[in-house]
């Protein structure tokens, strides 16, 4: 059996129909220690009793990044590989095992990721983001096409880059992957590792414009100083194209 990985699931309890599915998908994905982090007063007794989670924590402060960082700090010390999963998303069967085994290989990548299938609120497939190795250099000049669900990365590398930034409400995964790719190797696995549920209640969907603008801010922050004054030459069209692509998915979902 592959070594145990740490998965944090942040929730506000607003999607009770999806949360059990997300937790079960983690159990089906591999050997994981699962921490659920919720709003104060959230009742997680059912999930603890059923074994879908190993630990429950009340959030220390509002904010998605703060929830996730808090959960990571509470993971057992022996856990080396980590990620989080949205309470409405899913991992594919065996995906954690596949990512874990690649991350543990001698070349010691800091990040492993694969493809991601986008699904509608009922779980029906919309399309598959197959991603690829090219998604890593694309971070510098284009949209974030490394799927966050299904990825796995080294805990020590996560801590080295300072964890998730509280400066961003939606693009903190983009900022994390960008930072990780600067300190080590990011490796693509040619398999679909997760399902991202595209629905109006998702922050990535409902706050699309803010997310796109934050991603632009991340790219600019990592630019060499001499390029920052002229970065709008390419950043403006990248923002427009990224926003338009997301809008097209939402329109397709409404048909």
C-alpha positions as CSV (number, residue, x, y, z in Angstrom):
1,X,0.0,0.0,0.0
2,X,1.3,3.5,-0.9
3,X,2.0,5.9,2.0
4,X,-0.8,7.9,3.5
5,X,-1.4,11.4,2.1
6,X,-3.2,14.3,3.7
7,X,-6.4,15.8,2.3
8,X,-8.2,18.8,3.7
9,X,-11.8,19.4,2.8
10,X,-13.0,23.0,3.6
11,X,-16.8,23.5,3.9
12,X,-19.4,26.0,5.0
13,X,-22.0,23.3,5.1
14,X,-23.9,24.9,2.2
15,X,-23.8,21.9,-0.1
16,X,-24.9,18.9,2.0
17,X,-25.9,16.9,-1.1
18,X,-22.3,17.0,-2.5
19,X,-20.1,16.7,0.7
20,X,-20.6,13.0,1.3
21,X,-19.9,12.3,-2.3
22,X,-16.6,14.3,-2.1
23,X,-15.5,12.5,1.0
24,X,-16.3,9.0,-0.3
25,X,-14.4,9.8,-3.5
26,X,-11.3,10.5,-1.3
27,X,-11.6,7.1,0.3
28,X,-11.9,5.5,-3.1
29,X,-8.9,7.4,-4.4
30,X,-6.3,5.9,-2.1
31,X,-4.8,5.9,1.3
32,X,-5.6,9.2,2.9
33,X,-5.9,11.0,6.2
34,X,-8.9,13.3,5.8
35,X,-9.5,16.5,7.8
36,X,-12.8,18.4,7.4
37,X,-12.6,22.0,8.3
38,X,-16.0,23.8,8.8
39,X,-17.7,26.8,10.2
40,X,-18.0,26.9,14.0
41,X,-20.8,24.7,15.1
42,X,-20.8,22.4,12.1
43,X,-22.0,18.9,13.0
44,X,-19.5,16.4,11.6
45,X,-20.4,13.5,13.9
46,X,-22.0,11.5,11.1
47,X,-18.8,11.7,9.0
48,X,-16.6,10.8,11.9
49,X,-18.8,7.8,12.8
50,X,-18.9,6.5,9.2
51,X,-15.2,6.8,8.8
52,X,-15.4,9.2,5.9
53,X,-13.2,11.7,7.8
54,X,-10.4,11.2,10.4
55,X,-10.7,14.5,12.1
56,X,-13.0,17.6,12.2
57,X,-11.9,21.1,13.0
58,X,-13.8,24.4,13.4
59,X,-12.2,27.1,11.3
60,X,-10.1,29.6,13.3
61,X,-11.0,32.5,11.1
62,X,-13.1,33.2,8.0
63,X,-11.6,32.6,4.5
64,X,-11.0,29.6,2.3
65,X,-7.3,29.8,2.3
66,X,-7.2,30.2,6.1
67,X,-9.4,27.1,6.4
68,X,-7.1,25.0,4.2
69,X,-3.8,26.2,5.9
70,X,-5.3,25.4,9.3
71,X,-6.2,21.9,8.2
72,X,-2.7,21.3,6.8
73,X,-1.1,22.3,10.0
74,X,-3.2,19.8,11.9
75,X,-2.2,16.8,9.7
76,X,0.0,14.1,11.4
77,X,3.7,14.9,11.2
78,X,4.5,11.8,9.1
79,X,2.4,12.9,6.2
80,X,4.6,14.2,3.3
81,X,2.2,14.7,0.5
82,X,-0.9,16.9,0.6
83,X,-3.8,18.7,-1.2
84,X,-7.3,19.9,-0.5
85,X,-10.6,19.1,-2.2
86,X,-13.6,21.3,-2.6
87,X,-16.7,20.0,-0.9
88,X,-18.5,19.7,-4.3
89,X,-15.6,18.1,-6.3
90,X,-14.6,14.5,-6.7
91,X,-11.4,12.4,-7.0
92,X,-11.4,9.5,-9.4
93,X,-10.8,6.0,-8.1
94,X,-7.2,5.3,-7.5
95,X,-6.1,8.8,-8.3
96,X,-4.3,9.5,-5.0
97,X,-2.4,6.2,-5.3
98,X,-1.2,7.2,-8.8
99,X,-0.2,10.7,-7.8
100,X,1.4,9.4,-4.6
101,X,3.6,6.8,-6.4
102,X,4.8,9.4,-8.9
103,X,5.6,12.0,-6.3
104,X,7.6,9.4,-4.3
105,X,9.9,8.5,-7.2
106,X,13.7,9.3,-7.0
107,X,13.5,12.5,-9.1
108,X,11.4,14.0,-6.3
109,X,9.0,16.3,-8.1
110,X,7.4,19.0,-5.9
111,X,4.0,18.8,-7.7
112,X,2.1,16.1,-9.6
113,X,-1.1,16.8,-11.5
114,X,-3.3,15.1,-14.1
115,X,-6.4,15.8,-16.1
116,X,-9.7,16.9,-14.8
117,X,-13.3,16.2,-16.0
118,X,-15.7,19.0,-15.6
119,X,-19.2,17.9,-14.6
120,X,-22.6,19.6,-14.2
121,X,-24.5,19.9,-10.9
122,X,-25.9,16.4,-11.5
123,X,-22.6,14.8,-12.2
124,X,-23.0,14.7,-16.0
125,X,-19.8,15.2,-18.0
126,X,-19.4,18.6,-19.7
127,X,-15.8,18.2,-21.0
128,X,-12.4,17.0,-20.0
129,X,-9.5,19.3,-19.4
130,X,-6.7,16.9,-20.3
131,X,-4.0,19.4,-19.3
132,X,-0.4,18.4,-20.0
133,X,3.2,19.3,-19.3
134,X,2.8,22.6,-21.2
135,X,0.5,23.8,-18.4
136,X,3.5,24.5,-16.2
137,X,5.3,27.1,-18.5
138,X,1.9,28.5,-19.4
139,X,1.5,29.7,-15.8
140,X,4.0,32.5,-16.6
141,X,2.0,34.0,-19.5
142,X,-1.5,32.5,-19.5
143,X,-4.3,30.9,-17.6
144,X,-4.1,28.4,-14.8
145,X,-4.6,25.0,-16.5
146,X,-3.1,22.8,-13.8
147,X,-6.3,21.3,-12.2
148,X,-6.2,21.8,-8.5
149,X,-8.5,18.9,-7.7
150,X,-6.4,15.7,-8.0
151,X,-3.0,17.4,-7.7
152,X,-0.6,16.3,-5.0
153,X,2.4,18.2,-3.7
154,X,5.1,17.9,-1.1
155,X,4.3,19.3,2.3
156,X,7.8,20.6,2.9
157,X,7.7,22.5,-0.5
158,X,4.3,23.9,0.4
159,X,5.7,25.2,3.7
160,X,8.8,26.5,1.9
161,X,6.7,28.8,-0.4
162,X,4.7,30.0,2.6
163,X,1.5,28.1,2.2
164,X,-1.6,29.5,0.7
165,X,-1.7,33.3,0.4
166,X,-4.5,35.1,2.2
167,X,-4.0,38.0,-0.3
168,X,-6.2,36.1,-2.8
169,X,-9.7,35.0,-2.4
170,X,-9.9,32.8,-5.6
171,X,-6.5,32.6,-7.2
172,X,-4.5,31.2,-4.3
173,X,-4.2,27.8,-6.0
174,X,-2.7,29.6,-9.1
175,X,-0.2,31.4,-6.8
176,X,0.7,28.1,-5.1
177,X,1.4,26.2,-8.2
178,X,3.3,29.1,-9.7
179,X,5.5,29.3,-6.6
180,X,6.0,25.5,-6.4
181,X,7.1,25.4,-10.1
182,X,9.8,27.9,-9.3
183,X,11.4,25.7,-6.7
184,X,11.1,22.2,-8.2
185,X,9.8,20.0,-10.9
186,X,6.1,19.8,-11.6
187,X,5.1,16.6,-13.4
188,X,2.0,15.7,-15.4
189,X,0.3,12.3,-15.2
190,X,-1.7,11.4,-18.4
191,X,-4.8,10.4,-16.4
192,X,-8.0,12.1,-15.2
193,X,-7.5,12.4,-11.5
194,X,-10.5,14.4,-10.5
195,X,-14.0,15.9,-11.3
196,X,-14.6,19.6,-11.0
197,X,-18.3,20.4,-10.5
198,X,-19.2,23.5,-12.5
199,X,-22.3,25.1,-11.0
200,X,-23.4,28.6,-10.1
201,X,-22.6,28.2,-6.3
202,X,-18.9,27.4,-7.0
203,X,-16.6,30.3,-6.2
204,X,-14.6,29.6,-9.4
205,X,-17.8,30.1,-11.4
206,X,-19.8,32.8,-9.6
207,X,-16.8,35.1,-9.1
208,X,-15.2,34.4,-12.4
209,X,-14.2,38.0,-13.1
210,X,-12.5,38.4,-9.7
211,X,-10.7,35.1,-10.2
212,X,-9.4,36.1,-13.6
213,X,-8.2,39.5,-12.3
214,X,-6.4,37.8,-9.3
215,X,-4.7,35.4,-11.6
216,X,-3.4,38.3,-13.6
217,X,-2.1,39.9,-10.4
218,X,-0.2,36.7,-9.5
219,X,1.5,36.6,-12.9
220,X,2.5,40.3,-12.6
221,X,3.9,39.8,-9.1
222,X,6.3,37.1,-10.4
223,X,7.5,39.0,-13.4
224,X,11.0,40.5,-13.5
225,X,10.9,44.2,-12.4
226,X,11.7,45.5,-15.9
227,X,8.7,43.8,-17.4
228,X,6.0,44.9,-14.9
229,X,5.4,48.3,-16.5
230,X,4.6,46.8,-19.9
231,X,2.8,43.7,-18.7
232,X,-0.7,45.0,-19.6
233,X,0.3,44.6,-23.3
234,X,-0.3,40.8,-22.9
235,X,-2.2,40.6,-19.6
236,X,-5.3,42.4,-21.0
237,X,-5.9,39.9,-23.8
238,X,-5.1,37.0,-21.6
239,X,-7.7,38.1,-19.0
240,X,-10.4,38.6,-21.7
241,X,-9.7,35.2,-23.3
242,X,-9.8,33.4,-19.9
243,X,-13.0,35.1,-18.8
244,X,-14.6,34.3,-22.2
245,X,-13.7,30.6,-22.0
246,X,-15.3,30.3,-18.6
247,X,-18.5,32.1,-19.8
248,X,-18.7,29.7,-22.7
249,X,-18.7,26.7,-20.3
250,X,-21.5,28.3,-18.2
251,X,-23.6,28.9,-21.4
252,X,-23.1,25.3,-22.5
253,X,-24.3,24.2,-19.0
254,X,-27.5,26.2,-19.4
255,X,-28.5,24.5,-22.7
